[in-house]
């Protein structure tokens, strides 16, 4: 499986600064991104204004394995079986629908989370227009997953912006409980 250096993705991809500027332009967001998991938002990575989330989970797996788990419908369904949402919510048994190409749609967690891929680079970058089913119609946020090698592991530099006011802490917990912890368990099973 190919592994990439610690360098950022290709020149055509967003830098973190470019992402923040693009998110600001798209969403009209006017908050500040937390500098890191420990900066401003404690371990959840929520900014002081709670209008942005920045997290950097690390997984003992290749970037390819992490990318596949997030973009392959069968692997994502396996991931959801470890999530807190499946254990505590009636989200239904509808399988994940993922068309992992720019402009492609996705619906996961029984359709409760849905959106479209804005940009995608295999094993490197996923940018999604992302929404929760309980949000008002037409309201989307921007979720960005940058996959970076960290020795034999993979770190996701994750930023989430443009979500409705007051949802930051709940969403940050949700990323941890329904994405990062289940992904860790899924990848450990696959090793």
N, C-alpha and C positions, 0 to 999 in steps of 0.2 A: 504494500500500500504506500502511495506517495506521501511523503512528509515534507512540509515546507519549513523554511527558516523562520526565525523570530521576526522577520521583516513584515511590514504591513502588506495587504493584498496589492494587486496590480494597480498601476497608475490610474485606471479608470474607476477604481473603487473609492468610496468615501474615506476620508480620514476622520478621526473623532471630531475634530473641529468642523470639518465639512458637514458631518452628520448633524451636529448641533445647529449649524447655520441653516441647513436644509430643513431640519425639523422646525426651526423657528419660522422659516418662510412658509412652510406648509400648514402648520398648526396655529401660528400666531402666538406661540408659547413665549413667555417672557420670564421664565425662571432661570435658575443657575443649576448646572449639573454638578452633582457631588464629585469631587476629585477622585474618590476611590471608596472602597467598601467601608473604610474606617473614617473617612473624612465627612463630617457634617451629618451623616445619616446613620452612624453606628453600623452594626453588622448587616443591616438590611440594605444599605446603600441608597437611602432616600435623601434627596436634597433638603436643605433647610426649609425650602418653601413647599416641600412634599409634592412638587410638580414634575419631578424627574427621578428616575431610578437608575443607578449605576451599580452593577454587581460584576464580580469577576470569579465565578466558580471554576474550580480545577477538577478535571476528571482523569483518572488513570486509564487512558485510552488514546488512540490516535485521533487526529482531527477527522479523518475519514469516518471512523466509527461514530463519533459524536454527530457529525453532519448527517450521516445515514439515519441515526436514531431520531433526529429532529425533522427529517424530510421524507422518510420512507413510511407510508401509511401503516404497514404491518409492524414495523419497529416502534412507531409512535404509539400504536395500540398496546404493544407490550409495555411501553413506558408508563402509560396511563394506569395500568393495573397496580402500579406501586404508588400512585398519587393519593394524596389526602382527599382530593375532590371526589374521586370514585368511591371512597369509603364514607364520605359524609354528605354527598349531594345526590339527588336523583337526576343524574345527567343523561341517563339513557345508555343503551348498548349500541347505538349507531356507530359503526366503524369510522375511523379517521378517513377523511377525504383530503388528499394532498396532491396538488399539481405543482410540483416544485420547479417552476420556471417563472421568469419575470412576467408578471401579469396573471399568473395562475392563481386559482383560488385554493383556500384550505378551510376545513371545518373539523375541529378536533374536540375532544371531551364531549362526545354526543352532540356536537354542533353548537355547544355553549360558547366556544371560542371560535371565531372565524375571521376571515380577511383575505388579503391578496399579497402575493410576493411583489415587492417593489423592485428589488435587486437580489440576485442570487449568484454566487460564484462557488462552484463545487469545492467542498472541504475548506472554504475560507470565510464566506460571508453570507448572511441571510438578513434581509431587511424586509419587514412586513408591515402593511397597514393592518392593524390588529384590533379586534374589539371583543368585548364581552356581551353576551346575548341580552343582559339586563340593561345595557346602556340605551340611550335614546336612539332612534333610527338615524342612520347616517353619521354617527359619531365613531371615529376611528382614531387610534393612537399609532405611534410609530415604534416598532420594536426592532432593535438591531443587535445581531449576534455576530461578533467578529471572532473567529477561531484562530488561536495562536498556539504554536508548539511551545511547550514548557518542558524541555528534556524529553522524556518518553511519555509525558502527559499532554493534555490539551486544556488550555485556559480559554474560557469564553469571556470576552470583554463585551458585556451586555449593557445596553442603554435603552430605556423605555421612556418616551416623552409623549406629550399631547393627550394624555388621558384626562377624564373629567376631574375637576377640582375635588380634593378631599379623598381621592382613591389611592394615593401613593403607598401608604403603609399596608393596606389590604393587598394591593397588587404585588408589592415587594415580598410579602409573606407568601402569596400565591406562587410566585416564581420559584421561591425556595421549596415550598411543600409539594408543588405539582409539576415542576420541571427539573430542578437541580437535584433534589434528593432522589426522586424516582430514576433520573438518568444515571446517577451514581450506582444505584442498585441494578439497573438493567445492564450497564456496562460491566459490572462485576460478575454478573451471571454469564456474560458472553466471553469473558477472559479465559 
